[in-house]
Amino acid sequence: MEKSEIPFLTATELAGLIKSREVSSVEATQAYLDRIDAVDSQLNSYITVCREEALDQARSAEDQIAAGNYRGPMHGIPVGVKDQFNTKGILTTGGSSILKDFVPDEDSTVVSKLKNAGAVVLGKLNMSEYAMGDAFHHPYGRPRNPWDLSRNPGTSSSGSGAATAAHLCATSLGEDTGGSIRGPAAFCGLAGIRPSYGRVSRYGVLGASWSMDIVGPISRTVSDCAMTLGAIAGYDPKDPHTWNVPVPDYLSGLHGGIQGLKVGVIAERVDTDAVDPEVKQGVQRAITVLGELGAEIQDVSIPLIVQSAVISSAVIMVDAQAPHARTMAEHLGEYDHNNRVRLLSGAIVPARVHQKAVRLRDMLRQQILAVLQQVDVLIMPTSSVPATLIPAKAGINSKEEVLEGYAGRRSFTAPFNLANLPAMSINCGFTSGNLPIGLQLAGKPFTEETLFRVAHSFEQATDWHNRRTPI
């Protein structure tokens, strides 16, 4: 195989070739480094490329595999990790100039788990400052969408989406508070999952909201996503919020089919003028495909879901403000303008407003769980619109713009981070402008394997995931 073609393999395909020693981890790592050198200046998907460290890890993986010590499907696979995760001896900025000199003295648990699985860490991926959403200023370069360089690759795991879609890593890690895995996956045509709360450790992760932050993979295919989650999931005594429950073999669970599986289509989020017509058409086509594959399709209603973005923002702003209070006092002017507004707003949210948001959050969770007693999986668009244009200026122009934002794409990912349920986005088509369309699936707590099975069945019946970005 030509070395230049290695980055275009899926992580699952590459794993098979590395295991059989038809491709070495060193060859694969060098191929990705070469592609990063060739195209990332257009995308700004990496903040730090760990060239020498990655090649050292690849040589170690190659030696271990040659000696018969194969650790599993992630062994030797080159990955990128969001710069939100601590990496021992390697700059970890959180996308902020405030942390431009921060070098942790230990790895986050998810990075440690990747290394224990034999993965090769190519580098640290660009992101919105402190993982707090739509930042305007990016001190390490504005990340761009490889499908259209004038557009946003999604926030806040921007680099994870851009690098994975542009074949600058085999798979990646992101983090999702209000949609920061699912949004980039939708905008970049990828498979990304926000696991159940407590499925993956957050130790060593720079957080935005203690009650909603979740680490998960952004990958090119569902099997890649399943393979990556399998490497990082599991109980961690360093994180008291993780659950000590078994982690399934996600890869082996992909192939059961979906005959008789009950799929609930959320009427308030599909049959609504809030969804771009081409997005709606793509999602409806996907629902038809699932029905043809044997799923039982039925409409369901979750009335409070239309208010989810407002509820989510009220909780996240307060959650985020508390750990930033001291840094704000010392470095307020160094924050991105949009984040400065968010954090200052979070500091003055009245207690009664926060309490109302928390109670509404619980009501929404109960509504969603009640519907999930009737169906196995919920379906809706991941975003109401395809990838948006990169904004020309910071800040908010009008009250109407704010209200439109709360009624739009934010309210499509917010329901499931509020409910702390697993949710994933997969590519279900393209607009006439060749922009990806995201289909979102959600399920009961700790049913990631069910979401993977539905998503994989759809993916195998279609070919959207085979398209390459023009870059």
Buried (B, 14 or more C-beta within 10 A) or exposed (E): EEEEEBBEBBBBBBBEBBBEEEBBBBBBBBBBBBBBEEBBEEBBBBBBBBBEBBBBBBBBBBEBBEEEEBBBBBBBBBBBBBBBBBBBEBBBBBBBBBBEEEEBEEBBBBBBBBBBBBBBBBBBBBBBBBBBBBBBBBBBBBBBBBBBBEBBBBBBBBBBBBBBBBBBBBBBBBBBBBBBBBBBBBBBBBBBBBBBBBBBBBBBBBBBBEBBBBBBBBBBBBBBBBBBBBBBBBBBEEBEBBEEBEBBEBBEBBEEBBEEBBBBBBBBBBEBEBBBEBBBBBBBBBBEBBEEBEBBBEEBEBEBBBBBBBBBBBBBBBBBBEBBEEBBEEBEEBBBEBBBBBBBBBBEBEEEEBEEBBEBBEBBBEBBEEBBEEBBBBBBBBBBBBBBEBEEEBEEEEEEEEEEBBBBBBBBBBBBBBBBBBBBBBBBBBBEEEBBBBBBBBBBBBBBBBBBBBBBBBBBEBEBBEEEBEB
